[in-house]
Amino acid sequence: MQELVIATTNEGKLKEFKELMKDMDVELTSLKEWADVPAPEETGKTFAANARQKALYYAKMTGKICIADDSGLEVQTLKGEPGVRSARYAGEEADAEANNKLLLQTMKFHMKRTCRFRCALAVASPAGKVLAETEGICEGMLLHDKLGEEGFGYDPLFWSTELHKGLGEATMEEKNQVSHRAKAIKKLCDMWEKIK
Ligand code: IMP
């Protein structure tokens, strides 16, 4: 069985990867087991560039094949903002509450509210090779106010046009049917035999 490191300290994300990759002959660990490795700066202009950078860095630091993701929300009217700045839209130390508040304020007078979550995944080897890259998109509309208590980040502001409900109201199982991360992970599973 091949050991893979998922470049996250988020237990929820690790659980999602484990669930979606359960039929594959791999053992997944997270950065919790590499706590002494410092996090790299995220300097990329795209999700794909950041995912690649993270995967290459952690593969080198751990000596294991590593899968990294980078994701965020893109609002069409705002030319893709918050984009790669999703986690720090309202400032370096901003939390989800502050980011959501600023986004609602910025979008107050906008009628066109199409938006999407995008997730880029990259797999890299300790030898410094990018073995695979995939992307997943979750389509939706930005709500005018918070809806529901589920999920995290921008979920309470996101109406899923695939689920016909807010992600803040969706169960984890429902979100996993349409989420950008789940789609990117599924694409990776489909190509795994060719890259491992
Ligand atoms: P990361 O790639 O997991 O670090 O995500 C960056 C930021 O994008 C998060 O802090 C959230 O603000 C936002 N984000 C990414 N995925 C989701 C999601 O599934 N729901 C809500 N917000 C998300």
Residues whose N, C-alpha, C, O or C-beta is under 5 A from the ligand:
A	BS01	IMP	D69 D70 S71 G72 L73 S86 A87 F152 G153 Y154 D155
